Amino acid sequence: MKLEQKDWKKLQIPLAILGVVVLVVVVCIVLAQQYKTDQEQALFTQQNQLNAARQRYQSSGLEKEIITEFLPQYQALINKGFVGEERRIEWVESLRVQHKNHKLFGITYSIKQQEKYTPAFATNLGSFALNRSTMQFELDMLHEGDLLQLTEFLSNANAAAMILRDCEITRLNEGGVLSAQLIANLHAKCELDWLTLREPAAIQAIVEPSS
């Protein structure tokens, strides 16, 4: 059957409608496929977020159990000054007490700004941050025992960890002159680190109410 020109004219409108319908169907299929892909991606993302939240919840529960179990010991470290803010006033007061009680020669000192510290012996501190405050001090001594006495006193009087980094001792009186009046024979110039452990915010929230 051969279509004539007049037949084609009659079919123009139906063919145009058919073309529009086909186009609409194709667009709907593409949009539906894209919507399905977006929904699958959104579902995948939500599942990952849910799994991550579940792991955080389980982890926080375990951490809280551990903290609760060791809270008394941990609180003791806070009270002693090893965990938390540095206690410069207490360190300086210890020097003054030592100078007064043992009648040492004059002591001069300075404390540098606190900084983060990563020593070789502390390889895994978790979310804690170890800081150090370097103290430099100088003093005249009658003998080496004065320095040993001073460092032992500082170590025992303060719970914050202390590391004696360096000490340089020079002799003031080569001949060790004896006199009725005590005079300094040695001069010491030393550096030591006061170590403090800063706690994560999550632990602070648990500990602070009971402190």
C-alpha positions in Angstrom: 0.0 0.0 0.0 1.5 3.2 -1.1 0.7 6.4 0.9 -0.1 9.5 -1.1 0.7 13.0 -0.1 -2.7 13.7 1.2 -2.4 10.6 3.5 0.9 11.9 4.8 -0.8 15.2 5.6 -3.4 13.4 7.6 -0.7 11.5 9.5 1.4 14.5 10.5 -0.5 15.3 13.7 -0.7 11.6 14.9 3.0 11.1 14.1 3.9 14.3 15.9 1.9 13.2 18.9 3.6 9.8 18.8 7.0 11.4 18.6 6.2 13.5 21.6 4.9 10.5 23.6 8.0 8.5 22.8 10.2 11.4 23.8 8.3 11.8 27.1 8.6 8.1 27.8 12.4 8.1 27.1 12.8 11.1 29.4 10.8 9.5 32.1 12.8 6.3 31.9 16.1 8.3 32.1 14.8 10.3 35.1 13.6 7.2 36.8 16.9 5.5 36.3 18.7 8.6 37.6 16.4 8.8 40.6 17.0 5.1 41.4 20.8 5.6 41.2 20.5 8.7 43.5 18.4 6.8 46.0 20.8 3.9 46.0 23.7 6.2 46.6 21.8 8.0 49.4 20.9 4.7 51.0 24.6 3.6 50.8 25.7 6.8 52.4 23.2 6.6 55.2 24.2 3.0 55.9 27.8 4.0 56.1 26.9 6.9 58.5 24.8 4.5 60.6 27.7 2.0 60.8 30.1 4.7 61.7 27.8 6.1 64.4 27.3 2.5 65.7 31.0 2.0 65.9 31.5 5.3 67.7 28.8 4.5 70.1 30.3 1.1 70.9 33.8 2.6 71.1 32.6 5.4 73.4 30.9 2.8 75.6 34.0 0.8 75.9 36.2 3.9 76.6 33.7 5.0 79.3 33.9 1.6 81.0 37.7 1.7 81.0 37.7 5.3 82.3 35.1 4.4 85.0 37.2 1.4 86.1 40.4 3.4 86.4 38.9 6.7 87.5 40.2 6.6 91.1 43.8 6.2 89.8 43.3 8.7 87.1 41.8 11.2 89.5 44.8 10.8 91.7 47.1 11.7 88.9 45.0 14.8 88.3 45.2 15.8 92.0 49.0 15.3 92.0 49.4 17.6 88.9 50.6 15.1 86.3 47.4 15.2 84.3 45.9 18.6 83.4 47.2 22.1 83.4 50.8 22.8 84.3 51.4 24.1 87.8 54.2 26.5 87.5 53.5 28.2 90.8 53.9 25.0 92.6 57.2 24.3 90.9 58.6 27.7 91.8 57.3 27.3 95.3 59.2 24.0 95.6 62.4 25.8 94.7 61.8 28.5 97.3 61.0 25.9 100.0 64.2 24.0 99.2 66.2 27.2 99.3 64.8 28.2 102.6 64.8 24.8 104.4 68.3 23.7 103.3 69.9 27.2 103.3 71.3 26.9 99.8 73.1 29.6 98.0 71.0 31.8 95.7 69.0 30.1 92.9 68.0 31.8 89.7 65.5 30.2 87.3 63.3 30.7 84.3 60.6 28.6 82.7 60.0 28.5 78.9 56.6 28.4 77.3 54.9 25.1 77.3 55.2 23.0 74.2 54.2 19.6 72.9 56.7 16.9 73.5 57.1 13.5 71.9 59.8 11.5 73.6 61.0 8.1 72.3 59.7 6.3 75.4 56.1 7.4 74.9 55.2 5.9 71.5 51.5 5.6 72.0 49.6 8.1 74.1 46.3 7.7 72.2 44.3 10.9 72.2 46.3 12.4 75.1 48.9 15.1 74.5 52.2 15.2 76.3 53.6 18.7 77.0 56.8 19.9 78.6 57.8 23.1 80.2 61.6 23.5 80.3 63.0 25.1 83.4 66.5 26.5 83.4 68.1 27.2 86.8 71.5 28.2 88.2 72.9 27.9 91.7 76.1 28.1 93.6 76.9 25.0 95.7 79.2 24.0 98.5 79.5 20.5 97.0 77.7 18.3 94.4 75.4 17.0 97.1 73.5 20.3 97.0 72.4 19.6 93.4 71.4 16.0 94.2 69.5 17.2 97.2 67.7 19.8 95.1 66.7 17.5 92.3 65.5 14.7 94.6 63.4 17.2 96.5 61.8 18.5 93.4 61.1 15.0 92.2 59.5 14.0 95.5 57.7 17.2 96.2 55.9 17.3 92.9 53.9 14.5 91.3 54.3 16.0 87.8 57.0 14.0 86.0 60.4 15.7 85.9 63.3 14.9 83.6 66.7 16.4 84.3 68.0 17.1 80.8 71.4 18.6 81.3 73.7 20.0 84.0 76.9 21.8 83.6 79.0 22.2 86.8 82.0 24.5 87.0 84.4 24.9 89.9 84.7 28.3 91.5 87.5 27.6 93.9 90.2 25.4 92.4 92.1 24.9 95.6 89.0 24.2 97.7 90.0 27.0 100.1 88.8 26.4 103.7 87.2 29.3 105.5 85.3 30.0 108.6 82.6 31.4 106.4 80.8 29.1 104.0 81.6 30.0 100.4 80.4 28.4 97.1 82.9 26.0 95.6 80.8 25.0 92.5 78.4 26.6 90.1 75.6 24.5 88.4 73.7 25.5 85.3 70.9 23.0 84.6 67.8 22.3 82.4 64.9 20.1 83.4 61.6 19.3 81.8 58.3 19.3 83.7 55.9 17.0 81.9 52.2 17.3 82.0 49.6 15.1 80.2 46.6 16.9 78.7 43.4 14.9 78.6 40.9 14.7 75.7 37.7 16.7 76.0 35.7 13.5 76.2 37.5 12.4 79.4 37.3 15.9 80.9 33.5 15.7 80.6 33.5 12.6 82.7 36.2 13.6 85.3 35.4 17.2 85.9 32.0 16.7 87.7 33.6 14.6 90.3 36.7 16.8 90.8 
